[in-house]
Amino acid sequence: MPKIRSSRTKRAPEGFDEIEPTLKEFQQKMKDAENDPHEGKRKVEALWPIFRLHHQRSRYVYELFYKRKAISKELYEYLLKQGYADGNLIAKWKKAGYEKVCCLRCIQPKDTNFGTTCVCRVPRHTLEEGKVIECIHCGCRGCSSGSGAGSSSGASTSKDNDN
Protein backbone atom coordinates (compact mmCIF):
# COMPACT_ATOMS: atom_id res chain seq x y z
CA MET A 1 0.00 0.00 0.00
CA PRO A 2 1.47 3.39 -0.95
CA LYS A 3 2.48 5.79 1.76
CA ILE A 4 0.21 8.71 2.59
CA ARG A 5 1.38 11.98 1.09
CA SER A 6 1.38 15.08 3.27
CA SER A 7 2.87 18.55 2.99
CA ARG A 8 6.15 17.31 4.50
CA THR A 9 6.70 14.38 2.15
CA LYS A 10 8.95 14.65 -0.85
CA ARG A 11 7.21 15.75 -4.05
CA ALA A 12 6.68 13.13 -6.71
CA PRO A 13 9.13 13.24 -9.63
CA GLU A 14 8.14 14.45 -13.08
CA GLY A 15 5.89 12.01 -14.90
CA PHE A 16 4.03 10.79 -11.82
CA ASP A 17 0.93 12.77 -12.80
CA GLU A 18 0.62 10.72 -16.00
CA ILE A 19 0.57 7.34 -14.26
CA GLU A 20 -1.21 8.42 -11.07
CA PRO A 21 -4.77 7.68 -12.38
CA THR A 22 -3.80 4.08 -13.13
CA LEU A 23 -2.14 3.69 -9.73
CA LYS A 24 -5.24 5.14 -8.03
CA GLU A 25 -7.38 2.66 -9.95
CA PHE A 26 -5.19 -0.20 -8.67
CA GLN A 27 -5.47 1.24 -5.16
CA GLN A 28 -9.28 1.33 -5.38
CA LYS A 29 -9.39 -2.24 -6.69
CA MET A 30 -7.14 -3.29 -3.81
CA LYS A 31 -9.49 -1.69 -1.27
CA ASP A 32 -12.43 -3.47 -2.89
CA ALA A 33 -10.57 -6.79 -2.78
CA GLU A 34 -9.69 -6.30 0.89
CA ASN A 35 -13.31 -5.51 1.77
CA ASP A 36 -14.78 -8.34 -0.32
CA PRO A 37 -16.81 -10.83 1.72
CA HIS A 38 -14.97 -14.10 2.22
CA GLU A 39 -17.78 -16.33 3.41
CA GLY A 40 -17.79 -19.68 1.67
CA LYS A 41 -14.15 -19.40 0.61
CA ARG A 42 -11.19 -21.24 2.00
CA LYS A 43 -8.89 -19.15 4.18
CA VAL A 44 -6.23 -18.91 1.46
CA GLU A 45 -8.74 -18.17 -1.32
CA ALA A 46 -9.74 -14.91 0.36
CA LEU A 47 -6.23 -13.54 -0.24
CA TRP A 48 -5.92 -14.52 -3.92
CA PRO A 49 -7.46 -11.32 -5.36
CA ILE A 50 -5.06 -9.26 -3.25
CA PHE A 51 -2.07 -11.23 -4.55
CA ARG A 52 -3.29 -10.81 -8.13
CA LEU A 53 -3.68 -7.04 -7.81
CA HIS A 54 -0.28 -6.75 -6.12
CA HIS A 55 1.21 -8.66 -9.06
CA GLN A 56 -0.58 -6.52 -11.64
CA ARG A 57 0.48 -3.25 -10.03
CA SER A 58 4.12 -4.34 -9.78
CA ARG A 59 4.05 -5.66 -13.35
CA TYR A 60 2.64 -2.32 -14.54
CA VAL A 61 5.56 -0.41 -12.98
CA TYR A 62 8.07 -3.01 -14.24
CA GLU A 63 6.84 -2.75 -17.81
CA LEU A 64 6.77 1.04 -17.72
CA PHE A 65 10.42 1.16 -16.69
CA TYR A 66 12.09 -1.89 -18.25
CA LYS A 67 9.98 -2.73 -21.30
CA ARG A 68 8.50 0.55 -22.55
CA LYS A 69 11.10 2.85 -20.95
CA ALA A 70 8.27 5.33 -20.34
CA ILE A 71 9.34 6.50 -16.88
CA SER A 72 12.62 7.84 -15.49
CA LYS A 73 14.85 5.99 -13.05
CA GLU A 74 14.06 8.66 -10.45
CA LEU A 75 10.31 8.03 -10.80
CA TYR A 76 10.85 4.25 -10.76
CA GLU A 77 12.81 4.45 -7.50
CA TYR A 78 10.18 6.78 -6.04
CA LEU A 79 7.42 4.26 -6.88
CA LEU A 80 9.38 1.45 -5.22
CA LYS A 81 10.10 3.56 -2.14
CA GLN A 82 6.46 4.63 -1.81
CA GLY A 83 5.24 1.03 -2.04
CA TYR A 84 3.51 1.20 -5.42
CA ALA A 85 5.51 -1.83 -6.60
CA ASP A 86 7.38 -4.74 -5.02
CA GLY A 87 11.10 -4.32 -5.65
CA ASN A 88 11.92 -7.92 -4.71
CA LEU A 89 9.37 -9.32 -7.15
CA ILE A 90 10.65 -7.05 -9.92
CA ALA A 91 14.22 -8.19 -9.18
CA LYS A 92 13.10 -11.80 -9.78
CA TRP A 93 11.40 -10.87 -13.06
CA LYS A 94 14.75 -9.61 -14.35
CA LYS A 95 16.37 -13.04 -13.81
CA ALA A 96 16.24 -15.80 -16.42
CA GLY A 97 13.58 -18.40 -15.61
CA TYR A 98 11.62 -16.08 -13.35
CA GLU A 99 10.16 -13.72 -15.97
CA LYS A 100 6.59 -14.76 -15.19
CA VAL A 101 6.76 -15.60 -11.49
CA CYS A 102 3.48 -14.70 -9.78
CA CYS A 103 4.62 -14.14 -6.21
CA LEU A 104 7.69 -14.65 -4.06
CA ARG A 105 6.05 -17.33 -1.92
CA CYS A 106 5.86 -19.64 -4.94
CA ILE A 107 9.63 -19.81 -5.28
CA GLN A 108 10.48 -20.19 -1.59
CA PRO A 109 11.08 -23.86 -0.78
CA LYS A 110 10.52 -23.33 2.96
CA ASP A 111 6.79 -22.72 2.37
CA THR A 112 6.14 -26.18 0.90
CA ASN A 113 5.81 -29.59 2.49
CA PHE A 114 8.62 -31.23 0.55
CA GLY A 115 11.14 -28.37 0.36
CA THR A 116 10.53 -27.62 -3.31
CA THR A 117 8.91 -24.75 -5.18
CA CYS A 118 5.17 -24.40 -5.70
CA VAL A 119 3.22 -26.54 -8.17
CA CYS A 120 2.47 -23.50 -10.34
CA ARG A 121 6.19 -23.33 -11.20
CA VAL A 122 6.06 -26.74 -12.92
CA PRO A 123 5.87 -26.41 -16.74
CA ARG A 124 2.47 -27.44 -18.11
CA HIS A 125 3.88 -29.97 -20.57
CA THR A 126 5.26 -32.07 -17.69
CA LEU A 127 1.92 -32.27 -15.86
CA GLU A 128 -0.87 -34.72 -16.56
CA GLU A 129 -2.99 -33.55 -19.46
CA GLY A 130 -6.31 -32.05 -18.44
CA LYS A 131 -5.25 -31.64 -14.82
CA VAL A 132 -6.02 -28.19 -13.43
CA ILE A 133 -3.43 -26.94 -10.97
CA GLU A 134 -3.82 -24.01 -8.64
CA CYS A 135 -1.28 -22.54 -6.29
CA ILE A 136 -2.45 -22.53 -2.69
CA HIS A 137 -0.51 -19.33 -1.96
CA CYS A 138 -1.90 -16.99 -4.62
CA GLY A 139 -4.26 -18.95 -6.88
CA CYS A 140 -1.89 -18.91 -9.86
CA ARG A 141 -2.53 -21.56 -12.50
CA GLY A 142 0.99 -21.69 -13.87
CA CYS A 143 3.81 -19.17 -13.93
CA SER A 144 6.75 -21.20 -15.18
CA SER A 145 8.97 -19.66 -17.84
CA GLY A 146 10.70 -21.27 -20.76
CA SER A 147 9.77 -23.25 -23.84
CA GLY A 148 6.73 -25.45 -23.57
CA ALA A 149 5.32 -23.43 -20.72
CA GLY A 150 1.73 -22.34 -20.95
CA SER A 151 0.53 -18.79 -21.23
CA SER A 152 1.78 -16.16 -18.85
CA SER A 153 1.07 -16.13 -15.14
CA GLY A 154 -2.43 -16.89 -13.98
CA ALA A 155 -2.03 -13.91 -11.73
CA SER A 156 -1.96 -11.56 -14.67
CA THR A 157 -4.18 -13.25 -17.25
CA SER A 158 -7.03 -14.62 -15.20
CA LYS A 159 -10.38 -13.43 -16.49
CA ASP A 160 -11.78 -12.96 -13.00
CA ASN A 161 -9.38 -10.13 -12.09
CA ASP A 162 -11.98 -7.48 -12.83
CA ASN A 163 -14.42 -8.62 -10.12
N, C-alpha and C positions, 0 to 999 in steps of 0.2 A: 504494500500500500504506500503510495507516495506521501512524502512528508507534507505537513501543512505549511503553506506559505504565509508569512506575516511581513510586517514592514521591516523587520530586522534581518530577514533571510536574504541571501544573495539573489540578485536578479537573474532570471533565466537568460541564457545566451541567445544570440540572434538565431532565428529560425524556429524557436520553440512555439511561437504563436501559430505557425503553419501546421504543426502536428498536435497541438493542444486539443482541438476538438476530437480527434480520434482517441487520444489518451483519456479524455473525459468520458467518452463513450465506453471505453474499456472499464473505467472506474465505475460507471453506473451499472454495467453488466455484472461486475464483480459484487457490488452491493446487492443486486437482485439475486445473484447466486447464493450469497451468504444468508439472505433472508428467506430463501426458498424453503417451503415445508419439506421435512425429511421423513415424514411418517410413511411406513411401508417400504422404506429402503433399508438396505444393510448399512451398517455404520460407515463402512468405507465408501459406499456409493454416494453418500451425501456430500463427500468432498470432491468427487470427480469433476463437476462443473467448475469448481474453483481452480483445480489443477489445469483444466483445459484453457481457461481464460488467462491464467498466469503464463502458460506456454504461448498463447497467441500474442499477448502483449509483449513478451520478451522477443518473440520471433519478429514482430513488427519492427521493433527497435533494431534488432540484428540486421534485418534486410535493408532498412533505411541506411545504415552505416556501412555494412560490408558489401552488400549486393548492389544497391542502387547508388550508393555514395551520395545520398541526398542531404545528409546532415554532417556538420563539422565534428571533429574529434572533441572539441570543447563541449558541444551540445550532447554528444554521446556520453561523455564522462559525467555530465550533469544529470542525465537521465538515470544512469546507473547509481549515482550517489543519492539521488532523490527517491530511489526505489521503484522507478517505472519499469525497470527490466532487471532480470536476474543475471548478474555478471558471471556467476559460476556456470550457469546453464549455457550462456553464450560462449564461454571459454571451451566447453565441451563440443559445441556445434562447430567450432573451428578445427577440431581434430578429426583426422581421417577415421571413418567407421562410426562416428558419433554425430554425423550431420543431421540426423532426424530424431535424435533422442528426445523423448517426451518429457521426462523429468529426471532429476538426479537420483531419486530413490530407486529407479529401475536399473541403475548400473552399479549400485552399492551391494556387494555380496553379503554384507552383514545383515541386511533386511530380509533375507530369504532363508528357508529352512535348511537348504543343502549347501549354502555358501557359494551360490552361483548368482548370475544376474537374473533379472525378471524374465518371464516367459514371453513378454512382448518383444524382447530383444532377439529372439530366435527367428531366423529367416523363414518366410512362409513356405518356401519350397521344401524345407526339411520337416515340416509338420504334416500330420495326417491330412489328407485332402477332405475338405468339407468341415473340418473341425474349427469351431469359432473359439478363439482365445481372447481373453480379456485380462489385462493387468489388474491385480487387486489394489495396487497403490493409487493409480490415476485413471483407470478405465481404458487405457490405450489398447488398441487392437493390433498393434504391430509397428514398431519404430526402428527396425533394424535397417542398416544401410548396406549398400553393396549390390552386386548383380544378383538377380533372382529374387530380390526382396520385393515385397508388395508395394503398394502406393505409399505415400508419405505417412507420417505419424497419425494415428487415430486421434491424437489430441488436436491436430490442426485441420483434419479433413472430415471429421464426423459431422453428419448432417444435423445432429441435435444440438449443436453449439448455440443456435440462435434462440433457444427456449427462453 
